[in-house]
Amino acid sequence: MPSITIYSTGPSCQPCKAVYRWLDKHGFKGAYSIAITPENPEIAAELKAQGFLQSPVIEIDGFRFGGFNTKELLRLLGDEPNFTK
């Protein structure tokens, strides 16, 4: 199972919720951790220094990308994720 971390601005972040739903639907429910950036200013500063200005930032096995990007999710998690209905 890949290491997945989602850096979020908090519970009201709609793109973050979309990522959680996508991961849950594709067989990764409970397989990711969530870091709330306002509660972790050092992480927020690191992400900003790396050029990430939107939420969420998703990290999969050390590779980071911004936003709800299904192409990147599929590329990093496999072209045929485990669809659960």
C-alpha positions as CSV (number, residue, x, y, z in Angstrom):
1,M,0.0,0.0,0.0
2,P,1.4,3.4,-0.9
3,S,2.1,6.1,1.7
4,I,-0.5,8.8,1.2
5,T,-0.7,12.1,3.0
6,I,-3.2,14.9,2.3
7,Y,-2.2,18.4,3.4
8,S,-5.5,20.2,3.9
9,T,-6.6,23.7,5.2
10,G,-9.3,22.1,7.3
11,P,-12.7,20.5,7.3
12,S,-14.3,23.1,5.1
13,C,-12.0,22.5,2.2
14,Q,-14.2,21.2,-0.6
15,P,-11.4,20.0,-3.0
16,C,-9.9,18.1,0.0
17,K,-13.3,16.4,0.6
18,A,-13.3,15.4,-3.1
19,V,-9.9,13.8,-2.7
20,Y,-11.1,11.8,0.4
21,R,-14.2,10.6,-1.5
22,W,-12.2,9.6,-4.5
23,L,-9.6,7.7,-2.5
24,D,-12.4,6.0,-0.4
25,K,-14.2,5.0,-3.6
26,H,-11.1,3.6,-5.2
27,G,-10.1,1.2,-2.3
28,F,-7.9,3.5,-0.2
29,K,-10.3,4.2,2.7
30,G,-8.3,4.4,5.9
31,A,-5.0,4.2,3.9
32,Y,-4.2,7.9,4.0
33,S,-3.4,10.4,6.7
34,I,-4.5,14.0,6.8
35,A,-2.3,16.9,8.0
36,I,-4.2,20.2,8.7
37,T,-1.7,22.9,7.6
38,P,-3.1,25.7,9.8
39,E,-2.3,23.5,12.8
40,N,1.2,22.8,11.5
41,P,2.8,26.1,10.5
42,E,6.1,24.5,9.7
43,I,4.5,22.2,7.2
44,A,2.5,25.1,5.7
45,A,5.7,27.1,5.3
46,E,7.5,24.2,3.7
47,L,4.7,23.7,1.2
48,K,4.5,27.4,0.4
49,A,8.3,27.5,-0.1
50,Q,7.9,24.6,-2.6
51,G,5.4,26.7,-4.6
52,F,2.2,25.0,-3.4
53,L,-0.4,27.8,-3.0
54,Q,-3.7,25.7,-3.2
55,S,-5.2,23.1,-1.1
56,P,-5.0,20.1,-1.0
57,V,-1.4,19.1,-1.5
58,I,-1.3,15.4,-1.9
59,E,1.9,13.3,-1.2
60,I,2.1,9.8,-2.5
61,D,5.3,7.9,-1.7
62,G,7.2,11.2,-1.4
63,F,5.9,12.8,-4.6
64,R,3.8,15.9,-4.0
65,F,1.3,17.6,-6.3
66,G,-1.5,20.2,-5.7
67,G,-5.2,20.1,-6.1
68,F,-7.7,17.3,-6.9
69,N,-5.9,15.9,-10.0
70,T,-7.3,12.5,-11.0
71,K,-4.7,12.0,-13.7
72,E,-1.9,12.3,-11.1
73,L,-3.8,10.1,-8.6
74,L,-4.3,7.4,-11.3
75,R,-0.7,7.7,-12.5
76,L,0.7,7.3,-8.9
77,L,-1.8,4.7,-7.6
78,G,-2.2,2.7,-10.8
79,D,-4.3,2.9,-13.9
80,E,-6.9,0.5,-12.5
81,P,-7.6,1.3,-8.9
82,N,-9.8,-1.0,-6.9
83,F,-13.3,0.5,-7.4
84,T,-15.5,-0.1,-4.4
85,K,-19.2,0.8,-4.7
